[in-house]
Amino acid sequence: MPLLLHLALPLGVLTAFLVLVEANGWDVALSDKYFDAATGTFPLRNDALFNGLLHDAANWVPRGTALAVLLLLAASFFRPKLAAWRRVLVYALLSMGISLGGVALLKQHTTPACPWSVERYGGTAPHIAMADLRFVSKAEAGRCWPSGHAAGGFSLLAFYYVVRVRRLRVAPAVLLLALAFGCVLSWSQIARGAHFLSHNLCSLAICWTTATLLAWSLEIRPEREETPLEMSSGAYERDKV
């Protein structure tokens, strides 16, 4: 499947889902389920599992992954066997860096606030829907859109293209694993009152778009495999020798 189709189809599905989220008020409806009106809080905000493991500890997964890639990239200049992977390792670092850097920059210049900061949940900020999102100065920013934590998980989607270069059979598994990890982090942030559903979906869109466009521009594409006929022909030539 061409890389452009890898981009158009997922983004089309995500856009349609975002429209449904906005039209049906699913952002607020989902966050309501985790808000305790009696105490005026999100009980899971400081929970050991959701805050300690799925937030603080989970932050080290993309950081550790980026560090491992950086070390492999450095080693590729000394280990000939790793030299063939140098370009895709550079791609992985660029994809993660651009995705996370872009999300961090958007958070500093957009209006949506986090659920625990909006009036509906005891805060002082108005709830701003996606349709009303504006780009503003740092002083006016809500500092919550898109979700940086979810982006940390979804940034690992780049490794689908890394593995896919050699047409390894594990490529779909890598894709599903990265997607699942990002979704778990997204859910944990919704449960803590840190983000709305749409914030996480936008992080997914940004990370997948970055990974796909960068793979296309750097020609991170599957290597050509021999067909069964070519493999048989090659074996026949070797037998003649």
N, C-alpha and C positions, 0 to 999 in steps of 0.2 A: 504494500500500500504506500503510495507516494507521501512524502513528508507534508505536502500541502493538504492532502486529505487527512493526514494525522492532525492537522490544525483545524481545518474547516468543520469537520464532523464533531469533535469534542466541544469546540467553542459554540457551535450551533445548539447542541444539547444544553450546555451550561447557560447560554443566554435565555433559552426557552424556560429553563428551570428558575432562573432569576426573575423572569417576568411573572411566573406563577407565584413565587415567594412574595413579590411586591404586591401583586393583585389580590392575594388572599390573606395578607397580613401574617404570614407564617413566621417572620422574624420575631414579632412580639408574642405570638401564640406559643412558640417554642420556648422562648425565654421565660414566659409566665409559669411554665411547668416547673422551673427550677427556683422560682422566687417564693419565699415564705412571707406572705402578707402580714402575718401575726408579729413577726420580728422585724419586718422591713429589711430583710437581708437575703442574700443568696447563701444558703447554709454551706454549700460546697466550696465557697470561695477560698477558704483556708484549710480545706480538708487535706489530710495527709496523702491520700491517693491522688486526688485531682490537682492539688497545688504542689505537693512535694515530689511525687513521681511523674505525673503526666505533664507538669509544667517545668519545675526546676531541673529535675534529672533529665527529662526528655530533651531539654535544650542542648544537652551535650551530644546528642546523636548527630545532628547536622554539623556541629563544630568538630566532633571527632572524625566524622567522615571527610570533611574538608581538609583536616590536618593529615589524614592518611593519604589522601590524593596528592597533597603537596609533597609529602615524603616520597611517594612513588614517583612523582614527576622528577624530583631531585635525583632519585636513584636511577632514573632512565638515562641519565648522562654518564653513568658508570657501569650500568648493566645492559649489555647489548640486547638481551632478551626483552627488556622493558622498552627499548627504544621505539618499537613498532606501536606502542600504546601512547606515546608522548602527546600526539595531537588530541586524542580523545580525553586524556587526563587534563590537558589545558582547557578543552571544551567543558569538562565537568566543573572545573573551578570557576570558569567564566559564567556558566549558566547559574550556578548557585550564588555567586557574588552579585550578578546583575539582578536576579530575582529578589534576593533578600535586601539588597541595597535599594532597589526600586520600591519595594513595599515600605521600607523604613522611611524613604523620602516622601511617599504619598501620605503616610500617617502624619507627618509633620505639616502637611499643607492642605488637609481636607477637613470638612466640617463634622462628619458623624462622630458622636461620642460613644463610649462603651455603655452597655446596659446598666451597670451599677452606678453610672454617672447621670443617667437620664431621670427626668422628673417622675416617670411612671414607677420607678424602682427606688425612690427616695433621694435621688440626686437633684441637681439644679439645672442640668442641660436639657434642651428639648430633644426629642427623638427625631432624627433626620433620616428620612427614607432615601433610598438610592436615587430616586427621581429628583430629589432636592439637593443632592450633593453638590458642593461648590469647592473650588480651590481658593484657599485663603492664606494669610500670613501665619507664621508659627504661633503668634500670640492668639489668633482666633481659632486655631485648629482644635478639633476634638481629639486628635491623636489616637484614633482607634480603627480607622479604615485604611487599608485592608488589615487582616489579621496577620501580625508578624509571626506569632507562634505557629499558626497553621502553615504559613509560608516555609517555616523551617522544615516541616515534614514534607510538604509538596515539592520543595526544591530538589529532593532526592529523585524526583521523576526523571531528571536528566540522565540517571544511570540506566534507564531503559534504552536510551540511544547509545550509551557507552557499550553496553553488553551486546546490543543488536548489531554493532559493527561487524562482529565475527559470526553473525547469525546463530549465536548460541541459543540453545533451546530454553535457557532459563530467562530469556528476555521478557516474556509475558509475565513470569513469576515476579521478576524485579519490578515490573510496572505495577502489578497488583499489590505487592508488598509496600511500595512507596505510597501508593494511593491509600491503602488501608492505614498506614502510619499517619499520614496527613489528616485523614478523616477522624481517627481517634483523638488526635490533638485538637482538631476543630470541635469535636463533641465536648471535650473536657473544658474548653474555653467557654462554650455556650453554657454548660452546666455551672461554671464558676461565676457567670454573669459578666465575663470579660469581653465577649463578642456576640454579635448577632449572626444568624446563619448566613446572611448575605455577605458579611465581611469575610467569612471563610471561603465561600464560593468564589469570590473575587480573587482571593489569594491563589486558589487553585488555577483559575484562568490565567493569572499573571505568570505563575511558575511554568505551566504547560506551554503557554505561548512563547515564553523566553527560551525554554529548552528546545522547542520545535524549530523556531526561526533561527536560533543559533546553530542547531544541527544542520539545517538546510544551508545556511550561509557558509559554514565551515566544511561543508560536504562530509558530514559525519553520517555516512550511509553504509548499508550492509555491503560487505565485499561480495563479489560475484562467486557463486559456487559452481562447480563443474556439474554438468548434467550427467545422468547415468550413461548416455551414449559416449560422452567425452571421457568419462572415467574408464569405460570399457576399451575405448580406443587407446587411451594412455597405457593401460595394462597390456594391450596387444603389442604396442610398440616396444615396451620394455621386454616382453617375452622374446621378440625377434632379436633383440640385442643379446 
